[in-house]
Amino acid sequence: MGALEVLVPSDAEPPAGHPASVVLVLGGAGFIGRHVVAALRARGLQVIVGSRRPHRRLRRHGFADLPGREAHLERLLDADDWRTLVEGCDVVVNCVGILRERGRETYDRVHHRAPAALAAACAARGLRLIHVSALGLEEPAHSRFLRSKHDGEAALRASGADWHIVRPSLLDGEGGFGARWIRRVARWPVHPLPPGASGRIAMLDVGDLGEAIANLALDAAPPVREHELGGLHVRTLGGHLAAIRALHAPAPARRLRIPDTLARLVAHVCDLFHVTPFSYGHWELLQRDNCPRENRLPALLGRAPRTIGVPAPAANATPEGFPIAPRTLS
Ligand SMILES: NC(=O)c1ccc[n+]([C@@H]2O[C@H](COP(=O)([O-])OP(=O)(O)OC[C@H]3O[C@@H](n4cnc5c(N)ncnc54)[C@H](OP(=O)(O)O)[C@@H]3O)[C@@H](O)[C@H]2O)c1
């Protein structure tokens, strides 16, 4: 446990009758977590950030005025281990995830056993738990990364807590490891693409995700517990790369077809050396659709999601407000 424990409310007032007043955001200094923290603060909620290194991470991301609590999920495997961490909170948002295992930080501990213990702790105290997961987990997977996330979801469902699972498609935004790579590769004059990467992706804006999760924390009675979220445009990875490139470069990139076996090999090499966000789990995900079955994002936002890879004048809402049905593009 650590850090500053003074709660600093923002100027905004949360709506009356909502279940949340103090929200613990685990992984609150990460890509998704930072946007959740900002959206919660903008709605007048008191936020505590959970991090392995709260002092350093809060300073780095401009949250130095927020209280932080030290949390190492690989050490929090029993409900009782969570007692002091969740103390004084009404809602816990779990934005923790690892791309690769390091020592005791295994997929099973971080994505499955710790969230299971957290859910038990929330159930015992009547706290709401919002868990950020991923799309595409229901199909059988070889990747232990994907299987651990699937098992984490199953543990939540069995917990008896006021649980909510949020499954975003791929995210775009400043500062994300994967998002940075996609933007970088999009600028290349050649896009290496395996034919197997044919799954459709509904890329969404990470700021929209933060707002959607904050609204879910405030919703007294959400109509469903599982929230699949995506942006307005559904494209393959190649289509997204082309759309993002078109924002910056007049000429389209040349598509270089690489064999699926080579893509799979590259994914394993990246996992072995902990380089790039391309992992074996992501190779599996690219081969299946990564789109919400029912997109809950417009309902959670109360507006149309931001568009990705569309020039500003053509962007976003119709006068009626909601171009909700996703459009499938190249
Ligand atoms: N990015 C996407 O496009 C995307 C899309 C769908 C789903 N997701 C899922 O969303 C989750 C978060 O993704 P992200 O992009 O925000 O990742 P991220 O930027 O890497 O953030 C993850 C956070 O988890 C925390 N963390 C890692 N290991 C931990 C541990 N052992 N104990 C406690 N905290 C730990 C880290 O916080 P500290 O370093 O401060 O400890 C880190 O900031 C992941 O599960 C990911 O699979 C992401």
PDBQT file of the ligand as one rigid body, heavy atoms in Angstrom, charges set to zero:
ROOT
HETATM    1  N1  LIG A 401      -5.193  -1.289 -26.070  1.00  0.00    +0.000 N 
HETATM    2  C1  LIG A 401      -6.122  -1.923 -26.762  1.00  0.00    +0.000 C 
HETATM    3  O1  LIG A 401      -6.308  -1.725 -27.997  1.00  0.00    +0.000 OA
HETATM    4  C2  LIG A 401      -7.019  -2.894 -26.058  1.00  0.00    +0.000 A 
HETATM    5  C3  LIG A 401      -8.169  -3.363 -26.727  1.00  0.00    +0.000 A 
HETATM    6  C4  LIG A 401      -8.998  -4.280 -26.093  1.00  0.00    +0.000 A 
HETATM    7  C5  LIG A 401      -8.698  -4.709 -24.795  1.00  0.00    +0.000 A 
HETATM    8  N2  LIG A 401      -7.564  -4.242 -24.173  1.00  0.00    +0.000 N 
HETATM    9  C6  LIG A 401      -7.277  -4.746 -22.825  1.00  0.00    +0.000 C 
HETATM   10  O2  LIG A 401      -7.343  -3.698 -21.886  1.00  0.00    +0.000 OA
HETATM   11  C7  LIG A 401      -6.397  -3.904 -20.837  1.00  0.00    +0.000 C 
HETATM   12  C8  LIG A 401      -5.541  -2.665 -20.655  1.00  0.00    +0.000 C 
HETATM   13  O3  LIG A 401      -4.952  -2.334 -21.888  1.00  0.00    +0.000 OA
HETATM   14  P1  LIG A 401      -4.037  -1.025 -22.073  1.00  0.00    +0.000 P 
HETATM   15  O4  LIG A 401      -3.901  -0.826 -23.531  1.00  0.00    +0.000 OA
HETATM   16  O5  LIG A 401      -4.532   0.083 -21.212  1.00  0.00    +0.000 OA
HETATM   17  O6  LIG A 401      -2.650  -1.566 -21.494  1.00  0.00    +0.000 OA
HETATM   18  P2  LIG A 401      -1.470  -0.760 -20.745  1.00  0.00    +0.000 P 
HETATM   19  O7  LIG A 401      -1.335   0.625 -21.256  1.00  0.00    +0.000 OA
HETATM   20  O8  LIG A 401      -0.281  -1.640 -20.807  1.00  0.00    +0.000 OA
HETATM   21  O9  LIG A 401      -1.999  -0.665 -19.248  1.00  0.00    +0.000 OA
HETATM   22  C9  LIG A 401      -2.081  -1.799 -18.450  1.00  0.00    +0.000 C 
HETATM   23  C10 LIG A 401      -1.808  -1.386 -17.032  1.00  0.00    +0.000 C 
HETATM   24  O10 LIG A 401      -1.809  -2.584 -16.235  1.00  0.00    +0.000 OA
HETATM   25  C11 LIG A 401      -0.984  -2.349 -15.127  1.00  0.00    +0.000 C 
HETATM   26  N3  LIG A 401      -0.320  -3.609 -14.751  1.00  0.00    +0.000 N 
HETATM   27  C12 LIG A 401       0.391  -4.442 -15.555  1.00  0.00    +0.000 A 
HETATM   28  N4  LIG A 401       0.813  -5.508 -14.851  1.00  0.00    +0.000 NA
HETATM   29  C13 LIG A 401       0.356  -5.345 -13.590  1.00  0.00    +0.000 A 
HETATM   30  C14 LIG A 401       0.456  -6.102 -12.397  1.00  0.00    +0.000 A 
HETATM   31  N5  LIG A 401       1.151  -7.247 -12.350  1.00  0.00    +0.000 N 
HETATM   32  N6  LIG A 401      -0.143  -5.642 -11.276  1.00  0.00    +0.000 NA
HETATM   33  C15 LIG A 401      -0.815  -4.467 -11.291  1.00  0.00    +0.000 A 
HETATM   34  N7  LIG A 401      -0.944  -3.694 -12.387  1.00  0.00    +0.000 NA
HETATM   35  C16 LIG A 401      -0.362  -4.131 -13.515  1.00  0.00    +0.000 A 
HETATM   36  C17 LIG A 401       0.062  -1.331 -15.536  1.00  0.00    +0.000 C 
HETATM   37  O11 LIG A 401       0.060  -0.332 -14.556  1.00  0.00    +0.000 OA
HETATM   38  P3  LIG A 401       1.413   0.152 -13.767  1.00  0.00    +0.000 P 
HETATM   39  O12 LIG A 401       2.554   0.054 -14.757  1.00  0.00    +0.000 OA
HETATM   40  O13 LIG A 401       1.087   1.533 -13.358  1.00  0.00    +0.000 OA
HETATM   41  O14 LIG A 401       1.555  -0.797 -12.639  1.00  0.00    +0.000 OA
HETATM   42  C18 LIG A 401      -0.446  -0.762 -16.854  1.00  0.00    +0.000 C 
HETATM   43  O15 LIG A 401      -0.553   0.626 -16.794  1.00  0.00    +0.000 OA
HETATM   44  C19 LIG A 401      -5.617  -5.151 -21.231  1.00  0.00    +0.000 C 
HETATM   45  O16 LIG A 401      -6.183  -6.235 -20.564  1.00  0.00    +0.000 OA
HETATM   46  C20 LIG A 401      -5.856  -5.272 -22.717  1.00  0.00    +0.000 C 
HETATM   47  O17 LIG A 401      -5.762  -6.604 -23.164  1.00  0.00    +0.000 OA
HETATM   48  C21 LIG A 401      -6.752  -3.339 -24.759  1.00  0.00    +0.000 A 
ENDROOT
TORSDOF 0
